[in-house]
Structures are given as structure tokens and as C-alpha cells.
Amino acid sequence: MRSYEKRTINTLESNYMSEERLNIYTSLEDIEEIRWHWSMEEINVFESLWKQGKGLVDIAAYFNHTELSILLLSLDRLAKGEITRRSEWKIR
């Protein structure tokens, strides 16, 4: 975490938090190579590539993004019922 972020957090916590909080872990919070925002055009292309059977590595190369970003996007679209899971995926 950058020093200015730490200062900002400390300022906010001291000004607005009346009770000490538990140590809370936020997953993926500091991984900078994850792409969190996608245009609807990109979503449509992703879904098309997915339906063509392209793998995560190929889709990541197409978008020039990390495989982790594509994995997270695929989990999002899977949870929303927009794509179907791959038969080799051991998730429900």
C-alpha cells in the first residue's frame, strides 16, 4: 500500500470510526494487474470467444490482459448466468 493511501486511511479512521475495527482482509485489493472495468463491447467479445471454446490464455492474449483478469471476468459472467462453465472446471 502506498504511503499516501495509508495516511488517508489513518485520517479517515481517526475522524469517522468511533470503534476500533477488526483486522479485515480484502482479497485482491492490492493486485494492480487486475482489470476490473470492462465495456459492454468487450463483454460481448469475451462471451463470443468463450462460446467458441477459446481458453483463458487465448482470451487473455486477445485482450492483452492478464489471465487472472480473464478468470475473474469469467467467474463474474458465470455467476450471472451469461456463460456456461467448462466441463473441466470443478466448480458449481
Buried (B, 14 or more C-beta within 10 A) or exposed (E): EEEEEEEEEEEEEEEEEEEEEEEEEEEEEEEEEBBEEBEEEBBEBBBEBBEEEBEBEBBBEEBEBBBBBBBBBBBBBBEEEEBEEBEEEEEE
